[in-house]
Amino acid sequence: MKKELIRLRAEVKHTIWGGDRLSKEFACGENGSDIGELWSVSAHPGGDCKVMGGSYDGFTLSRLWEEVPQLFGSGDNGDRFPLLVKIIDARDKLSIQVHPDDEYARVHENGSLGKTECWYILDCEEGAELVLGHNAGDKEELSDMIDKGEWDKLLRKVKVKKGDFLQIDPGTVHAIGSGILILETQQSSDITYRVYDYDRLSGGVKRPLHIAESKAVITAPAAPLDNCYIAAEAQEHEINKQLTLYSGKYYSVYKINVDGEAVLEDEESYLNVTVVDGEGEIDGEKVRKGDSLIIPCGYGRALLKGKMMIIASKAN
């Protein structure tokens, strides 16, 4: 018997920098002008998605990972679901931040995974920019510029447009700018160190910063921009084909522009799938913008029909 598609209900996150696009455009199930994130595929304790329909209706993804491991591989898949997929709406700019790698997080964050992540720009305002990297020559200069608050001098700002892709390794200073909508694929970790937060108030107080931790994990000098940025025009754009955006140590990320029919498959792994635009069907199951599901390991070829764009990923 062919395995079932696993449809997930996104976990909704309200933030001080969020907007209303996720409720209006992505049918997240909640209203609000402060919705910053949809955790679309997640088994993280901070937002554990539930299965909607089918044999596993009501299961959390973490429970499915533990009790039905054959859906995700041979059964020896590790102690936790490894990836987390989000859709992020930045009405206002996010804090300047950095993430640790696995080794630092394991020692200093109670055995957590580190956080390697990537962004696909779904939409943005004209002239939108974000922070990716810094201009300090070494750790000493980095520490000095942070202490002096020389943010304009320190931060490397990058203008972005719809369709751009950015890979963010641990130790990379980064921040999403205002007016940007992205899909983020990352390790299943919620460890973030804030370097600077524009002195904003949340509930009448400033959010905590993590200066010592940030200085410890920031890579200096920063990696060249060419190592972590792929402009939209530099990517493949063939219709109805599974195109690889990125493949690295922790994940591979794919893009599929469907106009008519296309096939999505991976013979060795499960695939996380999010519809980021349009609508259609996956093996006869109707999907629309904002829907996420998992194609389990061993499912075989999934037939896509309609006019839609999909971002898919798998753990490596």
N, C-alpha and C positions, 0 to 999 in steps of 0.2 A: 504494500500500500504506500502510495506517495505521501511524504511528510507534508504537514500543513504549513502555510504561511503563518507567521506569528505577528499579529497586529498589536501595537502598543499604544497606550494612552500616555501622552506627554505629561511630565511634571512641570507645573507652572511656578516661576520664580518672580516675585515682585522686588524691584530694586529702586534705588534713588535716582538712577540714570535711565530707567526703562521708559518705554512709550506705549502706544496703543496699536501698533501694527500687528503684533502677534495675536491680539484678540480680534481685530478686524479682518485680517488677511489670511490667517493660518488656523482659524477655528479652534482655538486652544481650549475652549470650554469655560473661560472666565473673561469677565469684562474688567477693564481698568486701563488707566493711562500711565501706569508704572510697572508694566510687565516687561521685564528685561530679558528673561530667558525661558525657553522651552527645553527641558531636558528630554529629548525625543527618544533616545535609546540609552537607557541608564539602569544599572543595577547598584549604583552607589547608595550608601545609607542616607545620603543627603537628598535623594530623590530617586526612589526605586520604582520604575515604570511597571504598570500592571498590564497583563495581556487582556485584550478585548475579543471575546468570542472564541469559538473553536474548542478543542479538547482541553485546553489549559486556561480557559476563561477565569479571570480573577487571580491567577498566579502572579506574583511579582517576578520580575526578570531574575532577581537573585535566587529565588526559590527554584525557578525553572533551571537555572545554571547548576544548582546543587542536586536536584532530584531527577532531572532528565538530561544528563550530560551528553548523551548520544546525539542530541540536536545540534551540538556545537563541536563535535569532533569524536575522537576515539574514546573519550571518557576521562583521559588524564589531561584536563584542560587548564589546571591551575586553580588556586584557591578563590579566585574572584573573576567576574566578567571583566575583561581587560580594557574595554573602551567606553567612552561616553560621547554621545553626539548631541549637540545643542544647536538651537537657532537663537541668535542674540540680536535684539533690537536696541541700539544705543541712541536714544533720543538726546542724551547728554554724553559727554566723554567719560570713559571709565578711568579709574585710577591708574597711575604709572605703577607697573608691577613686574614681578619676576617669579618664576617657578623653580623649585629645586629638581635635581635629578633623583633617580631611584636610590642611590646610595645615601645621599644627604637626608632624603625623606624617611628612609628606613631607620636611620639612627636618631633623627631629631623630631620625627613626626609619628611616633608609635607604629612603625612598620608600614606606613602608607606608601603607595607608589609615588614616584615622582610625576611630573606633568610635562610631557611633550605634547604639543598641540599644533593644529594648523587651521587656517581660516580660508574659506571661499567667500568672496564678496558677492552676496546675492543682489544687493542694491546699495546705492549711496547717493547722497546729494552731490551736485556738481561742486568740484573743488574740495571734496572731503579728504581728510588726512588722518593718519594714525601714527603712532610711535612704534618704531621697530629698530631697536639697537640704540647705541649711544656713541658719543664722540670722544670719550676719554681714552688716552693712550695706554694707560695701565691702571692697576688696582689703586695705586696711591692717588693718582689724579682723579679717578672715579670717586673715591672716598672724600676727597677734598671738595669736589664740586657738589656732591650730595650734601655735605655739612654746610656749605655756603648757600645752598638753595639755588644754584646756577642752572636752573632747569632749561631755559632757552638755549644755553650754550651746550648743555650736556646731551639733550635728547635728540635723536635722529628722527626727524619727521618725514613721512612718505605720503605723497598724494596717491590716492587709489581710485579705481573705477570699477564698475560692475564687471564681474568675471575674473578679477585678479585673484591669485592664490598666494598665500604666505605661510611658510613653514616656520614654526617658533620652537626652537630647541630650548631645553632647560638652560637657565643662565642668561637668557635674552630679555633685556628690558623691552617692555611692550605696553601698548594701551590702544584700545579701540577708540576712535574719535567719534564725535557727535554726527548724527545723520547717516550712520552706517548699519546695514543689516547683513549679518554673516551666518554661515553655517560653520560650526566648529567641530572638528573631530579631534579627540584627545585621549590620553590615558585616563582611566577611571580614578581620578584624583581631584580633590578640591583644595589642594594646598596652594595658597596664593600669598605672596609677600608684597605688601604695599610699600612702595618707595615714597610716593607723593600722592596726595588726594585733593589738591587745590584748596585745602583748608575748608572743605565742605562740611556741613553739619548733617547728621542723621539723628533724628530724635533730639535735636538740640545740642548734640555733642559731636566732636570730630571723630571719625572712624579711626581705629588704631592703625599705626604704621608699624613696619617691621624692618627697621633700618639695619640692625645688626645682622639679621638673617639675610637681608638683601645684599649687603656688602659681601657676605660670605659666599653667596652663590652666583652673583653676577659675573659673567665672563668678560674679561678685559684684556686686550681690546675686543670690541664686538666683531662678530663675523661680518664679512662683506655683504652688502645688500644683495648682490647677485646670487649668493648662496641660499637665500631664503625667500626670494620674491620672483614669481612667474607672472608676467603681465598677461592680460586676457588675450591680446593679439599674438602672443608667443605660444599659445596652446593649440592643440588639435581641435577642430570644430566639425568633424564629420558627423552627419545625422545618423541616428539609429545604430550607433556603435558604442561599445563600452570603452571609454578612453581613460587612460591612467593619468591622473593629476600628479600623484606623488606615491612613491613606495619607499619606505625606510624601515628602521629597526622595529618599530612598534605597530605600524599600520600601513595599509595601502588605501588610497582614496581614488574613486572613479567618478566620472561624469557621463551621463547618458542623456542626450537630447532626443526625445522620441517624437517622431512625426510620422505616424502610421503604425509600423510594427518594429520591434527590436527584441533581442534576446539578452537576458542577463543570467550569468551562471558562473559558478566557481566550483570546480570538481573536488577541491580539497578542504574547503572552509565554508562557514556560514557567512552571509552578507548582511550588513546593516543597511537599510534602504530608507531614504527620506525623499518624498516628493516636494520639491522646492518651488515648482511653478506648474500651472496647468492642471489637467486631470486626465484620467484614463482608466486602464485596467491592468492588473497583474494576474495572469492566469484566470481571468474572468472576475476577479475581485475588484470592485470599483475603488479607486483611490483619487485623492485630490490634494491640492497644495496644503502642506502641513502634516500629512499622514506619514507615519513611520512604521516599518515592519522589519522583521528578520526573516530572511530566506535561510532555513536551517541547512546544516551540513548534509550532503547527500540528497538534497531536494531534486537536483537536476536543472534542466533548462526552464527558466521562467519567461513566459511570453508577455511582453509589454505592448499594450495598444493604447493609442490616443495621441494627444499633443501635450507633452509634459516634459519637465526636466527633473532628473533624479540625480542625487549624490549618494553614492554607496561606499561602503568601507568594510574592511576586514582586518582582524588582528594578525600580525606577522609573528 
